[in-house]
Each structure stands twice: as C-alpha cells, then as structure tokens.
Amino acid sequence: MTTATLPLEEEVVTIPSSEASALLPTYKRAPMQLVKGEGVELIDSEGKRYLDFASGIAVNALGYGDAGIAQVISEALSTGLIHTSNLYQTAAGEQLAARLIERSFASQVFFCNSGAEANEGAFKFARRWARKTGTDAKVEIIALRGSFHGRLFASLAATDRPSYRAPFRPLAGGVSICERDLRDLDTALDGETVAAVIVEPIQGEGGVRVLDADFLRRLRAMTAEREIALIFDEIQCGLGRTGYFFAYENVGVVPDMLTIAKPLAGGLPMGAVLVSGEIGATIQPGDHGTTFGGGPLVAAVAGYVVDRLSDPSLLKAVRDNGAWLGGQLDTVARRSGKVRAIRGTGYIWGLDVVESANEIVKRGWDEGLLALTAGEHTLRILPPLVMDRDDLMRGVQILERIIG
C-alpha cells in the first residue's frame, strides 16, 4: 500500500492513498485528499491550499480550526459523556433546546442526526397532529417543484430530482410535488386530506432559487386557513447563511415547524425539528425516536455554534458582505458573457453558466478554489460565514478565471 505524507508544523500526517477504494461509491469524490483546515482554507496531502467556497456543503459556517469549538469539545470530553441515549436527560441537550426556543417561534425541539432525518421526523409529526385535529384521511405531504429534502424514503419522495428517485421506486406514499404556483397549490392543498406542505425559503440544491416573500406569505395564509401545517426546510439556508439567524425572519412568515441541520453542530452530525406548541401538544412518548440525536457532546458544540451564529455583528457582516458579493458576481457575469443569471442573498449564491458547472468546479481545483454545483448548469457558492471581503474577492477573481 502506498502512502502520501504532508508535514504540518512538526508532525507528519500519513494517509493511505487507497483508502477511498474501501468506500461504497455513492459519491464521485474529488481526487485530492484533504488533511487539514485553517481559517477559510483547506489543505491537501500535497500541501496545496484551497479557498473554501463550499463550506462542506453549508456545514462549516465558522471555517476551520475555530478555537471555541475545540474548547467546547475538550470540556465535553472531560466529562466522559459522549453518549447517554435519549432515555436520560443531559444538561447540554436541554440548554440547546432552550436556546433555539428563545430564538424562534417554537415551543419544543426534537434532535436527530441529519437534515433528512429532521424532515422525516417533521412529516411524522405533521401526520400525528393532523390525525388528532382532523381525520384519518388527513395525511398528504406536499413539496414544491425544485425541492430537495433528503434521500431517505419519505424525504426522497419530497425531492424533485428524477434521477435520484427513479432507482428506488416505489417511494413512500402520500407525498407529492406541486408546482411553485399559488393557483396549483390552491387546488392541491385540500384541507381534508393534506397534513402539511414543506418549503425551502431558498431552494439550494434546486438552483439557489430564492422564493418570493409574497408567495410565502400567501402560502402561509392558505395553509393557516385550511389547517395545514407549514414546514420550512432551512437545512441549507438557515442558521445565519442569509444574514438572519433563521431565513423565515427576513420574509416575515412564521411556519409551524422548522427543520435545521448542516452547520448546527459545527461539523458534527446533528439535525433538529423546531415545533409549534399546537403540534408539540399532540406528540406522545413512543411516537418517534433516535438513539444518538442530541447527545451531550454534539449538543454542547451546537450550543456554542448557535451563540456564534446568532451574534448580531456576524449576521450584519453576512448581510453587508453578501450584498457586496452579489455586486461582484454581477460584474463577473457582465464581463464574462458566460453567466445567464445570478440568484442569492447573504452567503448563498447560484450562477447559471453556459457550460457544464461540474467542469468549472474541476477547473477550480487547479486554481485552488472549492465550489459546488446545483444542477447541470448552476454553480453554487457557500463560503464560511466568517469569510471576510478580501477572501471573498480572492474567490471571485478565481471564479472569473475559471468561468472564462
């Protein structure tokens, strides 16, 4: 077995170069092996640095090597409690739930391990509530065209990606996709049969499509009138990425449930469902469960991350820098002539390009930039929320070169 080595300060990190071959090939991984992170850069096994415009798919909001995360992990490990199960209370989980309730509309919180799990839980809670307040026929879940809600069976049924869905049919029943059109929704949202509608305020995987605030307000009115739960999926766009702690705050629409994950525990696996008092009142012991969700270690880290990401000064910087970044991207689009459209806000942006977005991402690797796609012809950029304008500008300059 061959190995690659990289000197990092006084230590040597050894990485088996064939390690990836033991992994099930559910992802087409980039060729480099990432071994270290510093600030807003990642370093591979050859010592090459990459400016991060991906954030581990919107996860690493605080960048790499954050001293506070390291301290919280160290303190949590010193207790000896990495895991206890949800049969017992822990202070970290209770305190985190209280923080999220204080900062939101919610009355209660359910912790899990990922965004897909959060959405699956929200679907179950919606059906439980609907059956208690309506009839046994009130079970349907409606998602929107362009949505991405995960790859488990119910969340996959709510995901508008035919290539993801086709190999795994039949998917979970009672879940369907409707056009992003209020007239179509008016027909689809039957209060006798529909339990919930799930919406991403910004459809990240679906091309970074920012849903219109008036559309969301009218949808809220429609669902409230028909006693249908409104679920906001803020797994990618929440927790500071728009310059607001929750994306719903900027549109003035309060959902009945909110799902979050990605940056919540600083890179450790964690998701959550925030639930209104009305829905929470219908949930009973045994209705749902998780062995690992909200464990003391991840909850302690998440408490620190929530405090950092709700800091008004950080959120203002994301709003201000995000507006500036949008202007820079618009300039690149006009100069290159190879960008059809730009969409986004804060630190989440999509650029519709004339060639394969994946090929542009690959050129970025050569230039020392990590970016993402959101469809065949959409580049997606998700910088860490701590990235300053100098590094944002450096990334924009690389983007301009690789777009051509």
ZASE-695934 format. One record per residue (C-alpha): residue number from 0; x, y, z. Coordinates in nm, 4 decimals. Layout:
! residues N
     k         c1         c2         c3
   NUM          X          Y          Z
...
//
This chain:
! residues 404
     k         c1         c2         c3
     0     0.0000     0.0000     0.0000
     1     0.1412     0.3401    -0.0976
     2     0.1076     0.6451     0.1216
     3     0.1242     1.0204     0.0866
     4     0.2719     1.2401     0.3579
     5     0.2395     1.6059     0.4425
     6     0.4482     1.7894     0.7027
     7     0.2220     2.0028     0.9180
     8     0.4287     2.2131     1.1554
     9     0.6274     1.9461     1.3439
    10     0.4032     1.6491     1.2804
    11     0.3693     1.4187     0.9820
    12     0.0246     1.3046     0.8736
    13     0.0207     0.9745     0.6865
    14    -0.2772     0.8938     0.4657
    15    -0.3339     0.5643     0.2822
    16    -0.3820     0.6697    -0.0804
    17    -0.6045     0.3660    -0.1489
    18    -0.8400     0.4346     0.1430
    19    -1.1228     0.5624    -0.0788
    20    -1.1431     0.2272    -0.2598
    21    -1.2925     0.0684     0.0522
    22    -1.5857     0.3108     0.0491
    23    -1.9122     0.2379    -0.1254
    24    -1.9107     0.4603    -0.4370
    25    -2.2202     0.6692    -0.3578
    26    -2.0215     0.9863    -0.4317
    27    -1.7858     1.0880    -0.7114
    28    -1.5117     1.2257    -0.4910
    29    -1.2544     1.4826    -0.5964
    30    -0.9044     1.3389    -0.6476
    31    -0.7279     1.5299    -0.3690
    32    -0.7128     1.4145    -0.0086
    33    -0.7899     1.6919     0.2374
    34    -0.5874     1.6627     0.5560
    35    -0.6126     1.9953     0.7368
    36    -0.8125     2.3163     0.7580
    37    -0.7045     2.6637     0.8625
    38    -0.9427     2.9580     0.8766
    39    -1.1262     2.9561     0.5428
    40    -0.8793     2.7315     0.3618
    41    -0.8350     2.3563     0.3285
    42    -0.5035     2.1811     0.2682
    43    -0.4492     1.8583     0.0766
    44    -0.1923     1.5821     0.1168
    45     0.0430     1.7573    -0.1262
    46     0.0359     2.0770     0.0774
    47    -0.1835     2.2652    -0.1717
    48    -0.4283     2.5182    -0.0265
    49    -0.7871     2.5691    -0.1404
    50    -1.0066     2.8682    -0.0643
    51    -1.3368     2.7257     0.0545
    52    -1.6471     2.8430    -0.1307
    53    -1.8323     2.5231    -0.0333
    54    -1.8185     2.5019     0.3498
    55    -1.8621     2.1260     0.3406
    56    -2.1995     2.1888     0.1713
    57    -2.3027     2.4754     0.4023
    58    -2.1804     2.2994     0.7183
    59    -1.8552     2.4701     0.8181
    60    -2.0016     2.8126     0.8869
    61    -1.7208     2.9002     1.1290
    62    -1.4452     2.7809     0.8983
    63    -1.1665     2.5567     1.0257
    64    -0.9746     2.5476     1.3496
    65    -1.2232     2.7562     1.5474
    66    -1.0785     2.7800     1.8973
    67    -1.4172     2.7888     2.0653
    68    -1.5297     2.4619     1.9067
    69    -1.2068     2.2946     2.0143
    70    -1.2501     2.4201     2.3706
    71    -1.6123     2.3044     2.3944
    72    -1.5218     1.9600     2.2601
    73    -1.2384     1.9317     2.5113
    74    -1.4631     2.0325     2.8007
    75    -1.7376     1.7933     2.6886
    76    -1.4928     1.5037     2.6583
    77    -1.3611     1.5731     3.0062
    78    -1.6981     1.4686     3.1489
    79    -1.6701     1.1225     2.9931
    80    -2.0191     1.1639     2.8438
    81    -2.0075     1.1340     2.4672
    82    -2.3361     0.9465     2.4602
    83    -2.6123     0.8570     2.7070
    84    -2.9134     0.7858     2.4768
    85    -3.2426     0.9718     2.4989
    86    -3.3583     0.7595     2.7898
    87    -3.1858     1.0120     3.0157
    88    -3.1661     1.3905     3.0425
    89    -2.8446     1.5833     2.9845
    90    -2.7824     1.9491     3.0522
    91    -2.6313     2.0165     2.7083
    92    -2.9393     1.8959     2.5215
    93    -3.1844     2.0786     2.7459
    94    -2.9850     2.4021     2.7249
    95    -2.9552     2.3824     2.3466
    96    -3.3291     2.3292     2.3070
    97    -3.3937     2.6300     2.5310
    98    -3.1587     2.8439     2.3187
    99    -3.3394     2.7502     1.9979
   100    -3.6812     2.8125     2.1512
   101    -3.5692     3.1530     2.2776
   102    -3.4562     3.2495     1.9265
   103    -3.7591     3.1168     1.7375
   104    -4.1360     3.0633     1.7287
   105    -4.1027     2.7094     1.8618
   106    -4.2245     2.5643     2.1882
   107    -4.0339     2.2363     2.1667
   108    -3.7440     2.0798     1.9784
   109    -3.6622     1.7296     1.8565
   110    -3.2945     1.6479     1.7929
   111    -3.1723     1.3946     1.5388
   112    -2.8585     1.3302     1.3321
   113    -2.9115     1.4899     0.9903
   114    -3.1308     1.7091     0.7766
   115    -3.3023     1.4178     0.6046
   116    -3.3885     1.2714     0.9453
   117    -3.5240     1.6084     1.0551
   118    -3.7578     1.6211     0.7561
   119    -3.8703     1.2621     0.8083
   120    -3.9493     1.3489     1.1692
   121    -4.1388     1.6616     1.0654
   122    -4.3536     1.4545     0.8277
   123    -4.4421     1.2159     1.1094
   124    -4.5220     1.4991     1.3492
   125    -4.7421     1.6628     1.0843
   126    -4.9411     1.3445     1.0334
   127    -4.9736     1.2867     1.4065
   128    -5.1068     1.6401     1.4553
   129    -5.3353     1.6242     1.1508
   130    -5.4952     1.2972     1.2556
   131    -5.5646     1.4348     1.6026
   132    -5.7121     1.7608     1.4768
   133    -5.8727     1.6257     1.1583
   134    -5.9474     1.2772     1.0312
   135    -5.7517     0.9674     0.9328
   136    -5.7678     1.0907     0.5729
   137    -5.5544     1.3978     0.6518
   138    -5.2114     1.2502     0.5706
   139    -5.0781     1.4008     0.2463
   140    -4.7433     1.5853     0.2370
   141    -4.6889     1.8375    -0.0443
   142    -4.3460     1.9611    -0.1599
   143    -4.2609     2.2138    -0.4316
   144    -4.1065     2.1842    -0.7763
   145    -3.7286     2.2241    -0.7441
   146    -3.7226     2.0945    -0.3881
   147    -3.4552     1.8884    -0.2162
   148    -3.5426     1.7465     0.1252
   149    -3.3161     1.4424     0.1589
   150    -3.2615     1.0886     0.0353
   151    -3.4498     0.8725     0.2833
   152    -3.7761     0.7288     0.1559
   153    -4.0264     0.9982     0.2563
   154    -3.7780     1.2847     0.2118
   155    -3.6767     1.1424    -0.1275
   156    -4.0418     1.1329    -0.2300
   157    -4.0480     1.5064    -0.1494
   158    -3.7313     1.5721    -0.3536
   159    -3.7732     1.6899    -0.7124
   160    -3.4771     1.5058    -0.8647
   161    -3.5977     1.2338    -1.1067
   162    -3.2510     1.0766    -1.1306
   163    -3.2380     1.0391    -0.7518
   164    -3.5908     0.8980    -0.7314
   165    -3.6119     0.6559    -1.0239
   166    -3.3810     0.3754    -0.8987
   167    -3.5662     0.3476    -0.5674
   168    -3.9317     0.3420    -0.6636
   169    -4.1782     0.2792    -0.5161
   170    -4.1136     0.5680    -0.2814
   171    -4.3092     0.6488     0.0325
   172    -4.6772     0.7027    -0.0412
   173    -4.8781     1.0105     0.0422
   174    -4.6020     1.2516    -0.0638
   175    -4.6260     1.4543    -0.3850
   176    -4.4684     1.7519    -0.5608
   177    -4.6605     2.0593    -0.6747
   178    -4.5599     2.3495    -0.8977
   179    -4.4343     2.6708    -0.7369
   180    -4.7596     2.8360    -0.8313
   181    -5.0320     2.9580    -0.5959
   182    -5.3119     2.8550    -0.8310
   183    -5.1811     2.4988    -0.8467
   184    -5.1302     2.4986    -0.4711
   185    -5.4823     2.6279    -0.4186
   186    -5.6051     2.3139    -0.5921
   187    -5.3581     2.0743    -0.4295
   188    -5.3932     2.1943    -0.0709
   189    -5.7145     2.0206     0.0264
   190    -5.7685     2.0758     0.3970
   191    -5.9482     1.7417     0.4290
   192    -5.6571     1.5316     0.3023
   193    -5.3344     1.7372     0.3268
   194    -5.1441     1.7353     0.6551
   195    -4.8501     1.9583     0.5592
   196    -4.6629     2.1448     0.2898
   197    -4.2837     2.1664     0.3089
   198    -4.0922     2.4570     0.1576
   199    -3.7300     2.5710     0.1350
   200    -3.7256     2.9544     0.1555
   201    -3.4192     2.9232    -0.0686
   202    -3.4021     2.6083    -0.2791
   203    -3.0321     2.5304    -0.2509
   204    -2.9901     2.2063    -0.4452
   205    -3.2618     2.3188    -0.6842
   206    -3.0509     2.6018    -0.8253
   207    -3.0339     2.8537    -0.5379
   208    -3.3841     2.9802    -0.6073
   209    -3.4973     3.2448    -0.3582
   210    -3.8718     3.2080    -0.3134
   211    -4.0614     3.5347    -0.3272
   212    -4.1637     3.6734     0.0117
   213    -4.5164     3.7498    -0.1097
   214    -4.5517     3.3922    -0.2368
   215    -4.4510     3.2598     0.1063
   216    -4.6869     3.4981     0.2874
   217    -4.9809     3.3957     0.0713
   218    -4.8936     3.0284     0.1154
   219    -4.8868     3.0839     0.4915
   220    -5.2332     3.2361     0.4811
   221    -5.3633     2.9495     0.2687
   222    -5.2267     2.6784     0.4964
   223    -5.3465     2.8504     0.8135
   224    -5.6982     2.8865     0.6767
   225    -5.7128     2.5172     0.5814
   226    -5.5422     2.3881     0.8981
   227    -5.2436     2.2524     0.7055
   228    -4.9033     2.2573     0.8748
   229    -4.6398     2.4720     0.7055
   230    -4.2892     2.3272     0.7344
   231    -3.9867     2.5378     0.6447
   232    -3.6782     2.3381     0.5499
   233    -3.3877     2.5660     0.6430
   234    -3.1298     2.2903     0.6481
   235    -2.9120     2.4732     0.3956
   236    -3.0331     2.8324     0.4115
   237    -3.0851     2.8690     0.7876
   238    -2.8587     2.9430     1.0831
   239    -2.7118     3.2674     0.9572
   240    -2.6498     3.1974     0.5893
   241    -2.8932     3.4654     0.4706
   242    -2.7681     3.7175     0.7276
   243    -3.0593     3.6328     0.9556
   244    -3.0417     3.3577     1.2142
   245    -3.3418     3.1903     1.0510
   246    -3.4305     3.2626     0.6887
   247    -3.8003     3.2978     0.7753
   248    -3.7208     3.6107     0.9790
   249    -3.6396     3.8034     0.6623
   250    -3.9696     3.7223     0.4885
   251    -4.1992     3.7778     0.7845
   252    -4.3545     3.4315     0.7684
   253    -4.3681     3.2048     1.0721
   254    -4.4002     2.8311     0.9966
   255    -4.5484     2.5609     1.2183
   256    -4.2310     2.3539     1.2035
   257    -3.8735     2.4294     1.1037
   258    -3.6019     2.1790     1.0133
   259    -3.2336     2.2643     1.0542
   260    -2.9064     2.0713     1.0392
   261    -2.5836     2.1311     0.8407
   262    -2.3918     2.3957     1.0470
   263    -2.5792     2.3254     1.3708
   264    -2.3042     2.1295     1.5486
   265    -2.0003     2.2719     1.3737
   266    -1.9437     1.9677     1.1514
   267    -2.0614     1.7016     1.3932
   268    -2.3784     1.5214     1.2761
   269    -2.6890     1.6896     1.4112
   270    -3.0327     1.7947     1.2936
   271    -3.3374     1.9358     1.4657
   272    -3.7103     1.9889     1.4215
   273    -3.8493     2.3036     1.5843
   274    -4.2173     2.2556     1.6598
   275    -4.5017     2.4937     1.7474
   276    -4.6895     2.4450     2.0725
   277    -5.0018     2.3262     1.8900
   278    -4.8204     2.0486     1.7067
   279    -4.5986     1.9616     2.0021
   280    -4.9044     1.9075     2.2208
   281    -5.0094     1.6123     2.0034
   282    -4.6805     1.4212     2.0261
   283    -4.6569     1.1422     2.2832
   284    -4.3774     0.9151     2.4134
   285    -4.3067     0.6455     2.1564
   286    -4.4226     0.8486     1.8554
   287    -4.0656     0.8954     1.7333
   288    -3.7135     0.8225     1.8480
   289    -3.3392     0.8428     1.7931
   290    -3.0521     0.6705     1.9677
   291    -2.7873     0.9360     1.9078
   292    -2.9840     1.2562     1.8463
   293    -2.8976     1.5455     2.0776
   294    -2.6227     1.3609     2.2634
   295    -2.4190     1.5583     2.5187
   296    -2.1083     1.6087     2.3042
   297    -2.2817     1.7284     1.9855
   298    -2.5341     1.9344     2.1829
   299    -2.2556     2.1129     2.3720
   300    -2.0841     2.2053     2.0450
   301    -2.4151     2.3112     1.8915
   302    -2.4822     2.5411     2.1865
   303    -2.1599     2.7246     2.1130
   304    -2.2316     2.7373     1.7392
   305    -2.5844     2.8722     1.7946
   306    -2.4454     3.1503     2.0130
   307    -2.1862     3.2418     1.7496
   308    -2.4251     3.2306     1.4555
   309    -2.6887     3.4395     1.6325
   310    -2.4391     3.7164     1.7113
   311    -2.5870     4.0364     1.5593
   312    -2.2445     4.1576     1.4429
   313    -2.1776     3.8372     1.2494
   314    -2.5251     3.8415     1.0942
   315    -2.4818     4.2052     0.9873
   316    -2.1465     4.1200     0.8298
   317    -2.3097     3.8369     0.6321
   318    -2.5844     4.0708     0.5106
   319    -2.3444     4.3514     0.4164
   320    -2.0751     4.1301     0.2653
   321    -2.3401     3.9232     0.0902
   322    -2.4855     4.2283    -0.0821
   323    -2.1345     4.3339    -0.1844
   324    -2.0588     3.9809    -0.3089
   325    -2.3718     3.9811    -0.5215
   326    -2.2499     4.3007    -0.6880
   327    -1.9100     4.1476    -0.7584
   328    -2.0677     3.8378    -0.9080
   329    -2.2873     4.0557    -1.1274
   330    -1.9754     4.2318    -1.2554
   331    -1.8154     3.8950    -1.3362
   332    -2.1299     3.7896    -1.5216
   333    -2.1337     4.1036    -1.7352
   334    -1.7623     4.0847    -1.8155
   335    -1.7561     3.7144    -1.8987
   336    -2.0732     3.6902    -2.1044
   337    -2.0938     3.3283    -1.9876
   338    -2.3334     3.3669    -1.6960
   339    -2.7048     3.3694    -1.7747
   340    -2.8358     3.4616    -1.4287
   341    -2.7320     3.5152    -1.0662
   342    -2.9510     3.4352    -0.7661
   343    -2.8922     3.4503    -0.3958
   344    -2.8520     3.6503    -0.0792
   345    -2.6104     3.6600     0.2110
   346    -2.3550     3.3806     0.1696
   347    -2.5607     3.1559    -0.0613
   348    -2.5390     3.2261    -0.4354
   349    -2.6042     3.0449    -0.7605
   350    -2.4708     3.1329    -1.1048
   351    -2.6343     2.9852    -1.4146
   352    -2.3484     2.9205    -1.6575
   353    -2.3465     2.8326    -2.0263
   354    -2.1256     2.5239    -1.9930
   355    -2.1132     2.2321    -1.7521
   356    -2.0976     2.3639    -1.3964
   357    -1.9127     2.0499    -1.2935
   358    -1.6320     2.1235    -1.5397
   359    -1.5947     2.4724    -1.3927
   360    -1.5782     2.3252    -1.0423
   361    -1.2980     2.0936    -1.1587
   362    -1.1042     2.3872    -1.3026
   363    -1.1422     2.5494    -0.9642
   364    -0.9463     2.2660    -0.8040
   365    -0.6471     2.3515    -1.0232
   366    -0.6800     2.7184    -0.9243
   367    -0.7148     2.6449    -0.5530
   368    -1.0907     2.7011    -0.5143
   369    -1.3604     2.4668    -0.3847
   370    -1.7102     2.5372    -0.5166
   371    -2.0273     2.3353    -0.5757
   372    -2.2918     2.2720    -0.8372
   373    -2.6704     2.2954    -0.8042
   374    -2.7759     2.1250    -1.1227
   375    -2.6037     2.0743    -1.4558
   376    -2.5594     2.4433    -1.5352
   377    -2.5599     2.6161    -1.1959
   378    -2.2520     2.6958    -0.9889
   379    -2.3252     2.7224    -0.6165
   380    -2.1089     2.9111    -0.3697
   381    -2.1445     2.8756     0.0066
   382    -1.8493     3.0417     0.1814
   383    -1.7961     3.0068     0.5568
   384    -1.9891     3.2829     0.7309
   385    -1.6657     3.4146     0.8840
   386    -1.5048     3.4816     0.5442
   387    -1.4077     3.8484     0.5012
   388    -1.4187     4.0616     0.1871
   389    -1.0531     4.0103     0.0997
   390    -1.1005     3.6340     0.0783
   391    -1.4390     3.6718    -0.0905
   392    -1.2712     3.8918    -0.3526
   393    -0.9944     3.6365    -0.3963
   394    -1.2577     3.3723    -0.4622
   395    -1.4462     3.5956    -0.7069
   396    -1.1264     3.6537    -0.9035
   397    -1.0684     3.2803    -0.9306
   398    -1.4309     3.2309    -1.0355
   399    -1.3886     3.4826    -1.3136
   400    -1.0841     3.2957    -1.4438
   401    -1.2436     2.9513    -1.4371
   402    -1.5739     3.0692    -1.5877
   403    -1.3665     3.2089    -1.8712
//
